[in-house]
Amino acid sequence: MEAKYNQQQDRKRDDNERLDFTSFDWYSVLPQFGVDPRYLTKKHGPCPLCAINGAGGKAGTNKDRFRFDNKFLMGNYWCQTCGPGNAWNLMLACSGLPESEIMDRLRKIKGFQPVDSVARPVAPVRVDAELTEKEVAQNRKRLKQAESGARAIKPGDPVWQYLSKRVPGGDLRRLSPYIRFNPSMEFYEDEVVKVGPDRYDTKSVCRGRFPVMLAKVIDSERKGVTMHRTYLTPQGEKAPFEMVKKQMAGIRKLKGEAIPVCETPGSRVLGVCEGIETAWAVATAYRYSINVWALLNCVNLSVADIPDGKFDKVIIFADHDKIDPVTGHRPGEHRAAMLKEKLEARGIACEIRKPPKEGTDFADEWMAFYLARKATRPYIEQQAKGSDADRRQEQSSRPASAAPPIAENPRRSYPAPNSARETHSRYR
């Protein structure tokens, strides 16, 4: 049996080596193996592997983690959850066919001819490819245009309304000036168009102009790298599209840069997390007593650019993601552990916290806490008023010469809803 297994492995290895995987148009081949053509775009979108496996984080977050760039002509892609891969991974996952049958079908497809003495190329994954000078100049121009049209948020504007709904109870006067309001930016969506008999491409289509929460991503030297956009309605709701959160093309690829959501100069404690809303929920829970940064995604979080000597402690507020069956770990916690290891190696105290419920983040946790507190407040106030009335009646019926009993303040059983102790308790 072992000899038969070894023969099968040798045959598979030989087949792979004799097929030139760079010689074919993967945009035409992959749909024949069950890969929807809408996935085959260089723009960020949902990941087919995550969709099949039900993997990766909170429900509904598989929206913009995947990009098919075919960088090395081998059907290459990158997913923030699955990592890098190529056409072989996609064919295995989407077709459900055994490897031997996939190889047989590939041999029959025009363009895949066996190549003698040519090994299958294995190129390194270049996730952080450098931009050209022309691309940097173009991106910088667009970033400046977006920033020039932005202004500080004010009560009643769409960003103020959005954050008030998403993170109720927050004091938006404490929000970092790096988060601003642009009243009108164009929103583009990709449409899949057929450009040949078996060839598809994508075309960007403008859906109109919308208010935007515009957040500036800066490095450790406080220099801007890119902008993050959240498209809204004038009423402070998310715009009526699937992917309303978009990162602008920056002057370089992200390598740990962050959005300062709450800045507290007197504090030497830093909280880091993924989303802007999560960061604002953490800041609100701590009553703005610590610094809080948003790193946008778990991959960027794992390489957070935290300068030496500025913070004595870093708290990582990880999303409680579902287990990824492909990797066997929870992406948010796994990446948080990577950052923790790096920080502790530098001598920085660090700890990881996560919400108790799977599939949630600390913005969800804060919302649940706030609503529960709001629901119990009328009962607490009613009990307090009743106790006050009973005490007044008792005092009026007591003889003037009688010594007052040892009274307890009826309100002391119910801690003040805005106390630091109560708001911190869900995050410790």
Sequence and secondary structure as in RCSB ss.txt:
>XXXX:A:sequence
MEAKYNQQQDRKRDDNERLDFTSFDWYSVLPQFGVDPRYLTKKHGPCPLCAINGAGGKAGTNKDRFRFDNKFLMG
NYWCQTCGPGNAWNLMLACSGLPESEIMDRLRKIKGFQPVDSVARPVAPVRVDAELTEKEVAQNRKRLKQAESGA
RAIKPGDPVWQYLSKRVPGGDLRRLSPYIRFNPSMEFYEDEVVKVGPDRYDTKSVCRGRFPVMLAKVIDSERKGV
TMHRTYLTPQGEKAPFEMVKKQMAGIRKLKGEAIPVCETPGSRVLGVCEGIETAWAVATAYRYSINVWALLNCVN
LSVADIPDGKFDKVIIFADHDKIDPVTGHRPGEHRAAMLKEKLEARGIACEIRKPPKEGTDFADEWMAFYLARKA
TRPYIEQQAKGSDADRRQEQSSRPASAAPPIAENPRRSYPAPNSARETHSRYR
>XXXX:A:secstr
 HHHHHHHHHHHHHHHHHB TTSS HHHHGGGGT  GGG  SS B  HHHHHHT SSSTT TTS EEE  TTSS 
 EEETTTEEE HHHHHHHHH   HHHHHHHHHHSTT  B TT         TT    HHHHHHHHHHHHHHHHT 
B   TTSHHHHHHHHHSTT  GGGS TTEEEEEEEEEEEEEEEEEETTEEEEEEEEEEEEEEEEEEEE TT  EE
EEEEEEB TTSSB SSS  EEE   SS  SS BEEEE  TT  EEEEES HHHHHHHHHHTTT SEEEE SSHHH
HTT    TTS SEEEEE  B    TTTSS HHHHHHHHHHHHHHHTT EEEEE  SSTTB HHHHHHHHHHHHHH
HHHHHHHHHHHHHHHHHHHHHHS TTS       GGGGS  TT HHHHHHTT 
